[in-house]
Amino acid sequence: MIKFIDENNTYIEDTVKIGNNCTIYPNVFIEGNTIIGDNTTIYMGSYIKDSIIGKNNEIYTSYIISSTIGDNNKIGPYAYIREGNIIGNDNRLGSFVEFKENEIGNGNKIPHLSYIGNACVNDNVHIGCGVITVNKKVDSKVGEREKTIILDNAFIGCNANLLAPLKLGKNSVIAAGSTITEDVPDNSLAVARIKQTVKENYH
């Protein structure tokens, strides 16, 4: 059984497959070859196209395009999951976060205001507010991008820039506001910030 809060304001193509005990709120658009697993709730204003979404997910006012998502994830509000993402289970992918061509494992927290592109994020990683993976082109080739690899239990502080190609080891910690350009070993803290300078009587 599928529960539609307002059938007259829900738009689902006949190619879409939806599992049991799902709830679909108004102003949701689901298109293409999309499959949605059991016990998933899709809240108002979401758009999903050509994606596979597992069981027990909660999707809040987000866009999901040509991606695969596992079970027990909470997504949004206002997440933008672009083409080519493979996302595991038990993740929190939050507000105003953009994803592109990533492999994301299980139990990760990427709560808000980040861009994660061309990255491989293992398990139990926390990525703070405003983090950017700087996925530059490979030898200026169109479409091909360098990779950022983040291993298990890493913690990325707010407003860090991760300049690919880059590998962050297990249990590594990136200090807030750092721009990281070199690999970080397991169990290490990386800090890359210029020392603060104060010019008194500037005006």
C-alpha positions as CSV (number, residue, x, y, z in Angstrom):
1,M,0.0,0.0,0.0
2,I,1.2,3.5,-0.9
3,K,-0.1,6.5,1.0
4,F,-0.6,9.7,-1.0
5,I,-1.3,12.8,1.1
6,D,-2.8,14.5,-2.0
7,E,-3.1,12.4,-5.1
8,N,-4.1,15.4,-7.2
9,N,-0.8,17.2,-6.6
10,T,1.6,14.3,-6.9
11,Y,3.2,13.5,-10.3
12,I,4.5,10.0,-10.9
13,E,5.3,8.5,-14.3
14,D,4.0,5.0,-15.1
15,T,7.6,3.8,-15.4
16,V,8.2,4.3,-11.6
17,K,8.1,1.4,-9.1
18,I,7.2,2.1,-5.5
19,G,7.4,-0.4,-2.6
20,N,5.0,-1.1,0.2
21,N,4.2,1.3,3.1
22,C,5.6,4.3,1.3
23,T,4.3,7.8,2.0
24,I,4.3,10.5,-0.8
25,Y,3.6,14.1,0.1
26,P,2.2,16.8,-2.3
27,N,4.2,18.5,-5.0
28,V,6.5,15.5,-5.5
29,F,7.7,14.6,-9.0
30,I,9.1,11.1,-9.7
31,E,10.2,10.3,-13.2
32,G,12.0,7.8,-15.4
33,N,13.3,4.4,-14.4
34,T,13.0,5.1,-10.6
35,I,12.6,2.3,-8.0
36,I,11.7,3.2,-4.4
37,G,11.9,0.6,-1.6
38,D,9.5,-0.1,1.2
39,N,8.8,2.2,4.1
40,T,10.2,5.3,2.4
41,T,8.8,8.7,3.0
42,I,9.2,11.5,0.4
43,Y,8.2,14.9,1.6
44,M,6.8,17.8,-0.4
45,G,8.8,19.5,-3.2
46,S,11.1,16.6,-3.9
47,Y,12.2,15.6,-7.5
48,I,13.5,12.1,-8.3
49,K,14.6,10.8,-11.7
50,D,16.2,7.6,-12.9
51,S,17.3,6.6,-9.4
52,I,17.2,3.5,-7.2
53,I,16.3,4.2,-3.6
54,G,16.3,1.5,-0.9
55,K,14.1,0.9,2.1
56,N,13.3,3.1,5.2
57,N,14.6,6.4,3.7
58,E,13.3,9.8,4.6
59,I,13.7,12.4,1.8
60,Y,13.0,16.0,2.6
61,T,12.5,18.5,-0.3
62,S,15.5,17.3,-2.3
63,Y,16.6,16.5,-5.9
64,I,17.9,13.1,-6.7
65,I,19.0,12.3,-10.3
66,S,20.5,9.2,-11.8
67,S,21.9,7.9,-8.4
68,T,21.6,4.8,-6.2
69,I,20.8,5.1,-2.5
70,G,20.8,2.4,0.1
71,D,18.6,1.9,3.2
72,N,17.9,4.0,6.3
73,N,19.2,7.3,5.0
74,K,17.9,10.8,5.9
75,I,18.3,13.3,3.0
76,G,17.7,17.0,3.0
77,P,16.0,19.3,3.2
78,Y,17.3,20.9,0.0
79,A,20.0,18.3,-0.8
80,Y,21.0,18.2,-4.5
81,I,22.2,14.7,-5.4
82,R,23.3,14.9,-9.0
83,E,24.2,12.2,-11.5
84,G,26.5,9.3,-10.7
85,N,26.3,8.9,-6.9
86,I,26.3,5.5,-5.1
87,I,25.3,6.0,-1.5
88,G,25.2,3.3,1.2
89,N,23.1,2.9,4.4
90,D,22.5,4.9,7.5
91,N,23.8,8.2,6.2
92,R,22.7,11.8,7.1
93,L,22.9,14.0,4.0
94,G,21.6,17.3,5.1
95,S,20.6,20.8,4.0
96,F,22.0,22.5,1.0
97,V,24.6,19.8,0.3
98,E,25.5,19.0,-3.3
99,F,26.8,15.6,-4.4
100,K,28.2,14.6,-7.8
101,E,29.8,11.2,-8.9
102,N,30.6,10.0,-5.4
103,E,30.9,6.6,-3.7
104,I,29.6,7.1,-0.1
105,G,29.6,4.3,2.4
106,N,27.7,3.8,5.6
107,G,27.0,5.8,8.7
108,N,28.4,9.1,7.4
109,K,27.2,12.6,8.4
110,I,27.4,15.4,5.9
111,P,24.8,17.7,7.5
112,H,24.9,21.0,5.7
113,L,26.3,23.5,3.2
114,S,29.0,21.4,1.5
115,Y,30.0,20.4,-2.0
116,I,31.2,16.8,-2.4
117,G,32.2,15.8,-5.9
118,N,34.3,12.9,-7.4
119,A,34.9,11.6,-3.9
120,C,35.1,8.2,-2.2
121,V,33.9,8.5,1.4
122,N,34.2,5.3,3.4
123,D,32.3,4.8,6.7
124,N,31.5,6.9,9.8
125,V,33.0,10.1,8.4
126,H,31.8,13.5,9.6
127,I,32.1,16.3,7.2
128,G,31.5,19.8,8.7
129,C,29.6,22.8,7.4
130,G,31.1,24.5,4.3
131,V,33.5,21.7,3.2
132,I,34.4,21.6,-0.5
133,T,36.2,18.9,-2.4
134,V,38.1,20.8,-5.1
135,N,37.8,18.2,-7.9
136,K,39.9,19.7,-10.6
137,K,40.2,18.3,-14.0
138,V,42.8,15.6,-14.9
139,D,45.3,17.1,-17.4
140,S,42.6,19.6,-18.5
141,K,40.5,16.7,-20.0
142,V,36.8,17.5,-20.2
143,G,34.7,15.5,-17.8
144,E,37.5,13.6,-16.0
145,R,38.2,14.8,-12.5
146,E,40.7,14.1,-9.8
147,K,39.5,12.0,-6.8
148,T,39.3,12.7,-3.1
149,I,39.4,9.6,-0.9
150,I,38.3,9.9,2.8
151,L,38.8,6.7,4.9
152,D,36.9,5.5,7.9
153,N,36.2,7.7,10.9
154,A,37.8,10.8,9.5
155,F,36.5,14.2,10.8
156,I,36.6,17.2,8.5
157,G,36.2,20.5,10.2
158,C,34.1,23.4,8.9
159,N,35.1,25.4,5.8
160,A,37.9,23.0,4.9
161,N,39.0,22.8,1.2
162,L,40.2,19.4,0.1
163,L,42.2,19.8,-3.1
164,A,42.2,16.6,-5.2
165,P,44.0,14.3,-5.8
166,L,44.0,13.6,-2.1
167,K,43.7,10.8,0.5
168,L,42.7,11.3,4.1
169,G,43.6,8.4,6.3
170,K,41.5,6.5,8.9
171,N,40.7,8.5,12.0
172,S,42.3,11.6,10.5
173,V,41.2,15.1,11.6
174,I,41.2,18.2,9.4
175,A,41.2,21.4,11.4
176,A,38.4,23.9,10.5
177,G,39.3,26.5,7.9
178,S,42.2,24.4,6.4
179,T,43.1,24.0,2.8
180,I,44.6,20.5,2.4
181,T,46.8,19.8,-0.6
182,E,48.7,16.7,0.6
183,D,47.7,13.3,1.8
184,V,47.1,12.9,5.5
185,P,48.2,9.6,7.3
186,D,46.0,7.5,9.5
187,N,45.4,8.9,13.1
188,S,46.8,12.3,12.2
189,L,45.7,16.0,12.6
190,A,46.2,18.3,9.6
191,V,46.2,22.1,10.1
192,A,46.8,24.4,7.1
193,R,45.9,27.9,8.1
194,I,47.8,31.1,7.8
195,K,48.6,32.8,11.2
196,Q,46.2,35.5,12.0
197,T,47.5,39.1,11.4
198,V,45.9,42.1,13.1
199,K,46.6,45.6,11.8
200,E,45.5,48.0,14.4
201,N,44.2,51.5,13.6
202,Y,43.6,50.3,10.0
203,H,41.0,53.0,9.4
